[in-house]
Amino acid sequence: MRTILEAQIAESSRAVSDMTDHVGRFRGKQLRGALVLLAGDATGNATDEHPAIAAIVEMIHLATLVHDDVLDGAKVRRRVACVNERWDNQTAVLLGDFLYARAFGLSTDLSSRLASRVLSDATRRICVGEIEQAALRYDFEMPQETYERIAGAKTAVLYGAACELGARYPGGRDEAGALLSQFGNSIGLAFQIIDDCLDLVGEEEVVGKSVGNDIEDGKITLPVLHVYEHTDEATRARMRDVYTGVGVEKRLSKLRAVVELRPGIEFALARAQALVREAQARIQTLPPSTSREALCALGDYVLERSW
Amino acid sequence: MRTILEAQIAESSRAVSDMTDHVGRFRGKQLRGALVLLAGDATGNATDEHPAIAAIVEMIHLATLVHDDVLDGAKVRRRVACVNERWDNQTAVLLGDFLYARAFGLSTDLSSRLASRVLSDATRRICVGEIEQAALRYDFEMPQETYERIAGAKTAVLYGAACELGARYPGGRDEAGALLSQFGNSIGLAFQIIDDCLDLVGEEEVVGKSVGNDIEDGKITLPVLHVYEHTDEATRARMRDVYTGVGVEKRLSKLRAVVELRPGIEFALARAQALVREAQARIQTLPPSTSREALCALGDYVLERSW
């Protein structure tokens, strides 16, 4: 899959290949690609085209990362300078567009149109989620469901699409597709919840990317929502000031000083754990296999990761 | 086509629909959509799906505009505030992504995959062209062919794809497709050359968008290349200073003071005219029809536009 990904984002233009080489170094866990292959195998649906689909899913993920780093103003990703930092925001926008277009183009070469359909729909929903998230900045009173809908659109959608394609591609098999789609969505939401926790309590050197971004961007995540809900009005006012005060620096350390985040983190981790356990239980209806166990292990891994 | 475009970019999310309503006001000449329909009709290939393809092509164009305005730091488009100005760059990146994803998604609903293939390839080439353009900033000595290749990738590619799809969709008809693709490419390159001229000599109120952007961004366009090639070294040095000097303001009026741009503009306009005439002559092999004449008229329109 890795080789397919590298070969497929290769581009004859030197200016572009410099960049695709660079983002190739971002490649990390490749969980989404792995989900395509494992979901296919666990549901008895592995085809010759699954590795190509896995590479396309990873390429779409890479595009969202490159654009995400522009949106977040991030500087470091997996210990590699972000495209927006190494070149500039303009280049990062174009490179993300290039990766999206390349991914969609590759999906049109597959024998079934299912991948193009599922992935363009997933990409659209990811964008809608990000736009809604921007509209809900500084909203300390959004219901947990709203947070989860947005976090879901951001991350769970592509996990769900990867699992659904693994189980369904090239078509039919609606029941297996729905089962694995739900599995992927739950694991993806758990992943995002953990990600949001790491942005609050992780160390930059361990996480491998900038932390405290959500506070700088006014993104109110689950641990903060929980803490805010359960504290007094005076503390709430100080929390709001940390997020919204003009010229405030090092907002993350200030927030840590203003309020004890641990109960919020514990609440969020418990929610992530419940989502993973529910997802793991769901796929016990599949026949036992190494891949089914790997999917379960992947859920545990999401819970345990510190980077 | 306009109604299809509006209905198809509609989105249930309020945050997104505010923005799609806003960019709906950018809709201008819709030349690319018109090309799909006219190329279909002129080659005897109009199908029920042509209006949907036209709307998808316009949606992709809208996505490139929204991202382009981020890249250019533009403030006004067709007398309407740009998305990056009305909201922010982040939102503009996401909205562009949304429009791309929606367009690809709609193309996967068509009966033939040709549109998905041609349009994802065109989008990829547009991105590569923009990235190469960024890499060639401040290059006053690039050959005219290089300028045309980049200008072509930026604009001609989507004109060519629109015409090709009009003539070929749902498939086969390679000869008509190649003929109309060449027609669209030539007209599109002429359009970009005129656009580059307007950015140098147009008035903001007439053009309906900011002018002088290319100079601020270090984009060396055909009129400037020509003037630079035919002037003395002292003037060349002053031209370079206008583009590259730190803290220089109103670069466009300074450039006009440093060098007479008119010969470059005349050279570029002559090139645009030659491209249009060649394109018009090429489609005289098609049987006479109102649509064929409309395609020819559209070429004249590209030459005559001042906005």
Interface residues (C-beta under 8 A of the other chain):
Chain A: E11 S13 A15 V16 M19 H67 V70 L71 N89 Q90 T91 V93 L94 L95 G96 D97 F98 Y100 A101 R102 F104 G105 T108 D109 R113 S116 R117 S120 D121 T123 R124 I126 C127 V128 E130 I131 E132 A134 A135
Chain B: E11 S13 R14 A15 V16 M19 H67 V70 L71 N89 Q90 T91 V93 L94 L95 G96 D97 F98 Y100 A101 R102 F104 G105 T108 D109 R113 S116 R117 S120 D121 T123 R124 I126 C127 V128 E130 I131 E132 A134 A135
